[in-house]
Amino acid sequence: MTNLGSLSRQGKSLATVIAASGSFLIGMLLPMEIWTNQETTTKATTVKTATNTKPINQSANNKETPLEVIKISSVVAKKINNTKQKLRELELKTFNFSVPKRFQSQTVKDVTLNSKQKVISLTFDDGPWNNTTEQILDILKKHNIRATFFVVGQHLNVRQEIGKKIVEEGHVIANHTWNHPSKSSKMSSDRIKSEIGRTADLIYKITGRTTNLFRPPGGVLVNGLADYAKERKHTVVLWSADSVDWYYRSAQKITKKVLNKASNGGIVLLHDGGGPRGHVVEALPNIIAGLKKQGYEFVTIPELLTIKDRELHQEELAKKTESKKQETNAQTNKEQANKE
């Protein structure tokens, strides 16, 4: 299995490459765009001069120049914005399996975001499952949505091709134990190690990916599974919007449940396996349509945690800046007081 430290170093290297690429692209776009517009303007002026025997009015040229500058500026700004967006998409895609350090060994349930951009994560438990998982993958592909699948080891073992397909189509695959034990009673250390370790090994064997995301069956945190995962710097992922699709067999009811509990930074719990899930397949297009109508974009769990990490980082920087400002003001006031 890939060492977490190695993944971290790879992440830093990739981040450096992405940042450098962004600077390079923007640096290249600006002079190229200006050169292209200048060349076009020069040719147009030459043609106009050749076909018009009247002398060119100098004042008219002066009036046209600001318009050309505005045109160039708007085009370049648009190019830069498009480049930034593509770099962001590339970054999120590149790090779709990594988790920010601050969330390692932590339990996350509701990742509240303060940004205007509304995002939400769809997660699916207990698969892979015959027919159901692939139908869900087809729906997600149609809507260009990436989700997070918490797989059960024994189910993955007999449906390995579906597990490969989950990763090949850009989704995140995560650990949901081998046998799905959801009892609250304390489990033996050997059982705990087997439940998480066997599933992690199988995920790596089939997909070539390691995962540090773990969801305890039933959301139980006291039987030792979650503690073991945290000791290994895994992030324990719960949920904020429960579809209760294991109980309600009506697509309309589970759709309503999800839409009513949706929140910015929310984590939606759905099931693609563990039993008949035709109602989930039926509900999913309506859930997606309803969330889009509410203004949501869809992200994987690692992407969601990355967005929150950036938000927290900005808040920390703002606090440091304010603290430094206060210290500087206090020092200035003290010096003025001493002079008086």
DRENZA-307376 format. One record per residue (C-alpha): residue number from 0; residue in one letter; z, x, y. Coordinates in Angstrom, 2 decimals, decimal comma. Layout:
N
NUM; A; Z; X; Y
...
This chain:
340
0; M; 0,00; 0,00; 0,00
1; T; -0,73; 1,17; 3,51
2; N; 2,26; 2,67; 5,27
3; L; 3,46; 0,68; 8,32
4; G; 3,76; 3,86; 10,35
5; S; 0,15; 4,67; 9,54
6; L; -0,92; 1,19; 10,65
7; S; 0,94; 1,70; 13,90
8; R; -0,82; 5,03; 14,53
9; Q; -4,15; 3,44; 13,73
10; G; -3,35; 0,61; 16,13
11; K; -2,62; 3,08; 18,93
12; S; -5,84; 4,97; 18,26
13; L; -7,88; 1,77; 18,23
14; A; -6,19; 0,59; 21,41
15; T; -7,17; 3,89; 23,07
16; V; -10,77; 3,50; 21,92
17; I; -10,91; -0,10; 23,18
18; A; -9,44; 0,85; 26,56
19; A; -11,86; 3,76; 26,90
20; S; -14,75; 1,52; 25,87
21; G; -13,78; -1,01; 28,53
22; S; -13,73; 1,65; 31,25
23; F; -17,02; 3,09; 30,05
24; L; -18,79; -0,29; 29,90
25; I; -17,60; -1,37; 33,32
26; G; -18,47; 2,07; 34,74
27; M; -21,95; 1,80; 33,32
28; L; -22,54; -1,82; 34,30
29; L; -21,79; -1,36; 37,99
30; P; -24,31; 1,39; 38,86
31; M; -26,94; -0,07; 36,50
32; E; -26,69; -3,52; 38,06
33; I; -26,84; -2,14; 41,59
34; W; -29,79; 0,12; 40,69
35; T; -31,68; -2,77; 39,08
36; N; -31,15; -5,03; 42,09
37; Q; -32,08; -2,24; 44,51
38; E; -35,28; -1,51; 42,58
39; T; -36,21; -5,21; 42,56
40; T; -35,53; -5,48; 46,29
41; T; -37,61; -2,35; 47,02
42; K; -40,58; -3,64; 45,03
43; A; -40,38; -7,02; 46,72
44; T; -40,31; -5,38; 50,14
45; T; -43,29; -3,16; 49,27
46; V; -45,37; -6,12; 48,12
47; K; -44,41; -8,11; 51,19
48; T; -45,44; -5,22; 53,48
49; A; -48,75; -4,69; 51,73
50; T; -49,76; -8,34; 51,91
51; N; -48,47; -9,04; 55,39
52; T; -50,29; -7,32; 58,26
53; K; -47,65; -8,35; 60,76
54; P; -44,95; -5,77; 61,53
55; I; -41,64; -6,31; 59,77
56; N; -38,95; -7,58; 62,07
57; Q; -35,98; -5,21; 61,92
58; S; -33,47; -7,91; 62,82
59; A; -34,72; -10,07; 59,94
60; N; -34,05; -7,20; 57,53
61; N; -30,53; -6,87; 58,85
62; K; -29,93; -10,55; 58,13
63; E; -31,16; -10,23; 54,54
64; T; -28,96; -7,23; 53,67
65; P; -25,60; -9,11; 53,48
66; L; -27,20; -11,71; 51,19
67; E; -28,37; -8,99; 48,83
68; V; -24,88; -7,43; 48,79
69; I; -23,32; -10,79; 47,97
70; K; -25,86; -11,35; 45,21
71; I; -25,21; -7,93; 43,68
72; S; -21,43; -8,36; 43,91
73; S; -21,42; -11,75; 42,19
74; V; -23,65; -10,55; 39,35
75; V; -21,55; -7,43; 38,77
76; A; -18,32; -9,46; 38,88
77; K; -19,72; -11,81; 36,26
78; K; -20,74; -8,86; 34,05
79; I; -17,27; -7,33; 34,35
80; N; -15,56; -10,61; 33,46
81; N; -17,81; -11,05; 30,44
82; T; -17,05; -7,48; 29,36
83; K; -13,31; -8,01; 29,71
84; Q; -13,52; -11,18; 27,61
85; K; -15,49; -9,42; 24,88
86; L; -12,99; -6,55; 24,85
87; R; -10,11; -9,01; 24,51
88; E; -11,86; -10,73; 21,60
89; L; -12,51; -7,34; 19,99
90; E; -8,90; -6,28; 20,42
91; L; -7,53; -9,46; 18,89
92; K; -9,99; -9,20; 16,00
93; T; -9,16; -5,53; 15,42
94; F; -5,43; -6,13; 15,30
95; N; -5,54; -9,42; 13,42
96; F; -3,16; -8,06; 10,75
97; S; -0,64; -6,21; 12,92
98; V; 2,58; -7,43; 14,52
99; P; 4,11; -6,03; 17,74
100; K; 7,16; -3,86; 17,13
101; R; 9,56; -6,20; 18,96
102; F; 8,87; -8,95; 16,39
103; Q; 9,38; -6,82; 13,31
104; S; 12,54; -7,74; 11,36
105; Q; 12,79; -10,94; 13,44
106; T; 12,55; -14,65; 12,69
107; V; 10,07; -16,57; 14,82
108; K; 9,86; -20,33; 15,05
109; D; 8,63; -21,44; 18,44
110; V; 6,91; -18,76; 20,51
111; T; 7,23; -20,36; 23,94
112; L; 4,58; -19,10; 26,34
113; N; 4,64; -19,27; 30,13
114; S; 0,94; -18,65; 30,69
115; K; -1,50; -21,34; 31,77
116; Q; -3,65; -20,51; 28,77
117; K; -2,54; -22,91; 26,02
118; V; -2,64; -21,49; 22,51
119; I; -1,42; -22,73; 19,14
120; S; -1,44; -21,41; 15,57
121; L; -2,51; -23,35; 12,50
122; T; -0,79; -22,15; 9,32
123; F; -1,39; -23,24; 5,72
124; D; 1,09; -22,84; 2,87
125; D; 1,14; -22,82; -0,94
126; G; -2,49; -21,93; -1,65
127; P; -5,00; -20,85; -2,58
128; W; -5,87; -24,18; -4,22
129; N; -9,01; -25,35; -5,98
130; N; -11,41; -27,20; -3,66
131; T; -8,83; -27,88; -0,95
132; T; -8,56; -24,34; 0,41
133; E; -12,32; -23,86; 0,48
134; Q; -12,84; -27,21; 2,19
135; I; -10,31; -26,19; 4,83
136; L; -12,06; -22,84; 5,26
137; D; -15,36; -24,65; 5,80
138; I; -13,83; -26,87; 8,50
139; L; -12,27; -23,89; 10,27
140; K; -15,57; -22,00; 10,10
141; K; -17,43; -24,96; 11,60
142; H; -15,06; -24,97; 14,58
143; N; -14,86; -21,16; 14,83
144; I; -11,09; -21,19; 14,32
145; R; -8,95; -18,46; 12,74
146; A; -5,77; -19,48; 10,93
147; T; -2,94; -17,90; 8,93
148; F; -2,60; -18,59; 5,20
149; F; 0,78; -18,03; 3,53
150; V; -0,21; -17,65; -0,11
151; V; 1,84; -18,07; -3,29
152; G; 1,33; -15,10; -5,61
153; Q; 0,82; -17,04; -8,84
154; H; -1,79; -19,25; -7,18
155; L; -3,57; -16,27; -5,66
156; N; -3,60; -14,56; -9,04
157; V; -5,74; -17,29; -10,64
158; R; -7,92; -17,88; -7,55
159; Q; -8,61; -14,35; -6,39
160; E; -12,09; -15,10; -5,05
161; I; -10,67; -17,70; -2,68
162; G; -8,12; -15,13; -1,49
163; K; -10,94; -12,72; -0,73
164; K; -12,81; -15,44; 1,12
165; I; -9,80; -16,14; 3,35
166; V; -9,85; -12,56; 4,62
167; E; -13,64; -12,20; 4,68
168; E; -13,90; -15,18; 7,03
169; G; -11,50; -13,61; 9,51
170; H; -8,25; -15,35; 8,66
171; V; -4,85; -13,72; 8,20
172; I; -3,32; -13,73; 4,74
173; A; 0,48; -13,58; 4,43
174; N; 3,30; -13,61; 1,86
175; H; 4,92; -16,84; 0,62
176; T; 6,57; -15,41; -2,57
177; W; 5,30; -15,44; -6,14
178; N; 6,84; -18,63; -7,59
179; H; 7,85; -20,52; -4,41
180; P; 11,65; -20,68; -5,02
181; S; 13,16; -22,89; -2,31
182; K; 16,77; -23,25; -3,46
183; S; 19,51; -22,29; -1,04
184; S; 21,64; -20,52; -3,65
185; K; 21,70; -16,73; -3,52
186; M; 19,10; -15,03; -5,67
187; S; 19,47; -11,77; -7,60
188; S; 18,14; -8,63; -5,96
189; D; 15,64; -8,09; -8,79
190; R; 14,26; -11,61; -8,40
191; I; 13,97; -11,25; -4,65
192; K; 12,18; -7,92; -4,96
193; S; 9,79; -9,38; -7,53
194; E; 9,01; -12,52; -5,53
195; I; 8,00; -10,62; -2,42
196; G; 6,84; -7,32; -3,91
197; R; 4,49; -8,73; -6,57
198; T; 2,80; -10,98; -4,04
199; A; 2,42; -8,16; -1,51
200; D; 0,92; -5,88; -4,15
201; L; -1,54; -8,55; -5,27
202; I; -2,63; -9,32; -1,70
203; Y; -3,40; -5,63; -1,19
204; K; -5,17; -5,31; -4,54
205; I; -7,46; -8,28; -3,86
206; T; -8,10; -7,96; -0,12
207; G; -7,27; -4,36; 0,77
208; R; -4,89; -5,66; 3,42
209; T; -1,16; -5,22; 3,74
210; T; 0,85; -7,95; 5,41
211; N; 4,17; -7,84; 7,21
212; L; 4,33; -11,61; 7,68
213; F; 6,61; -13,59; 5,39
214; R; 7,40; -17,30; 5,20
215; P; 10,34; -18,32; 3,02
216; P; 9,63; -21,41; 0,86
217; G; 11,13; -24,52; 2,44
218; G; 12,14; -22,44; 5,46
219; V; 15,31; -21,41; 3,58
220; L; 16,93; -18,38; 5,23
221; V; 20,13; -18,00; 3,18
222; N; 19,03; -17,20; -0,38
223; G; 18,28; -13,54; 0,28
224; L; 14,49; -13,65; 0,57
225; A; 14,36; -13,60; 4,38
226; D; 16,96; -10,83; 4,58
227; Y; 15,00; -8,68; 2,14
228; A; 11,81; -9,21; 4,14
229; K; 13,52; -8,25; 7,39
230; E; 14,92; -5,08; 5,82
231; R; 11,30; -4,07; 5,28
232; K; 10,39; -4,83; 8,90
233; H; 8,54; -8,01; 8,03
234; T; 8,42; -10,89; 10,50
235; V; 9,84; -14,11; 9,08
236; V; 7,63; -16,94; 10,32
237; L; 8,86; -20,53; 10,44
238; W; 7,22; -23,37; 12,41
239; S; 7,65; -25,64; 15,42
240; A; 5,34; -28,51; 14,43
241; D; 5,82; -29,83; 10,89
242; S; 3,02; -32,13; 9,70
243; V; 5,24; -33,27; 6,80
244; D; 2,01; -33,53; 4,82
245; W; 3,91; -33,00; 1,56
246; Y; 5,59; -36,38; 2,16
247; Y; 3,09; -38,39; 4,20
248; R; -0,19; -38,94; 2,33
249; S; -1,86; -40,58; 5,31
250; A; -4,27; -38,45; 7,35
251; Q; -3,52; -40,60; 10,40
252; K; 0,25; -40,03; 10,13
253; I; 0,10; -36,28; 9,76
254; T; -2,45; -36,04; 12,59
255; K; -0,08; -37,98; 14,84
256; K; 2,86; -35,77; 13,78
257; V; 1,05; -32,58; 14,73
258; L; -0,35; -33,83; 18,04
259; N; 3,03; -35,20; 19,14
260; K; 4,82; -31,92; 18,39
261; A; 2,19; -29,55; 19,79
262; S; 3,41; -27,00; 22,35
263; N; 2,13; -23,89; 24,07
264; G; 2,81; -21,07; 21,60
265; G; 3,53; -23,55; 18,84
266; I; 3,18; -22,93; 15,10
267; V; 1,79; -25,81; 13,04
268; L; 2,79; -26,17; 9,37
269; L; 0,16; -27,59; 7,03
270; H; -0,43; -27,19; 3,29
271; D; -3,64; -26,25; 1,49
272; G; -1,98; -26,02; -1,93
273; G; 0,99; -26,98; -4,07
274; G; -0,40; -30,42; -4,90
275; P; -3,11; -32,90; -3,88
276; R; -4,06; -32,11; -0,28
277; G; -7,11; -34,29; 0,28
278; H; -5,30; -36,02; 3,14
279; V; -4,87; -32,64; 4,87
280; V; -8,61; -31,97; 4,58
281; E; -9,28; -35,42; 6,01
282; A; -6,83; -34,96; 8,86
283; L; -7,80; -31,42; 9,89
284; P; -10,92; -32,27; 11,96
285; N; -8,92; -34,90; 13,87
286; I; -6,04; -32,46; 14,40
287; I; -8,45; -29,86; 15,78
288; A; -10,21; -32,40; 18,02
289; G; -6,88; -33,73; 19,32
290; L; -5,50; -30,26; 20,09
291; K; -8,73; -29,24; 21,83
292; K; -8,51; -32,38; 23,94
293; Q; -5,01; -31,29; 24,98
294; G; -6,50; -27,96; 26,09
295; Y; -5,42; -25,72; 23,22
296; E; -7,11; -22,60; 21,89
297; F; -6,42; -21,49; 18,33
298; V; -4,99; -18,10; 17,39
299; T; -3,54; -16,44; 14,30
300; I; 0,16; -15,58; 14,07
301; P; -0,39; -11,87; 14,89
302; E; -2,53; -12,86; 17,89
303; L; 0,15; -15,29; 19,06
304; L; 2,85; -12,62; 18,81
305; T; 0,61; -10,13; 20,62
306; I; 0,12; -12,57; 23,50
307; K; 3,89; -13,14; 23,71
308; D; 4,55; -9,40; 23,53
309; R; 2,28; -8,82; 26,52
310; E; 4,00; -11,59; 28,43
311; L; 7,44; -10,12; 27,74
312; H; 6,18; -6,65; 28,64
313; Q; 4,96; -7,88; 32,03
314; E; 8,32; -9,56; 32,64
315; E; 10,12; -6,31; 31,79
316; L; 7,89; -4,35; 34,16
317; A; 8,53; -6,88; 36,93
318; K; 12,30; -6,58; 36,42
319; K; 12,12; -2,77; 36,52
320; T; 10,04; -2,88; 39,69
321; E; 12,48; -5,29; 41,35
322; S; 15,45; -3,20; 40,25
323; K; 13,84; -0,04; 41,64
324; K; 13,09; -1,85; 44,89
325; Q; 16,70; -2,94; 45,23
326; E; 17,92; 0,59; 44,55
327; T; 15,56; 1,98; 47,19
328; N; 16,68; -0,63; 49,74
329; A; 20,33; 0,09; 49,00
330; Q; 19,76; 3,83; 49,44
331; T; 17,89; 3,24; 52,72
332; N; 20,68; 1,00; 54,05
333; K; 23,26; 3,60; 53,05
334; E; 21,39; 6,38; 54,87
335; Q; 21,04; 4,24; 57,99
336; A; 24,74; 3,42; 57,90
337; N; 25,61; 7,11; 57,67
338; K; 23,40; 7,92; 60,68
339; E; 25,13; 5,25; 62,76
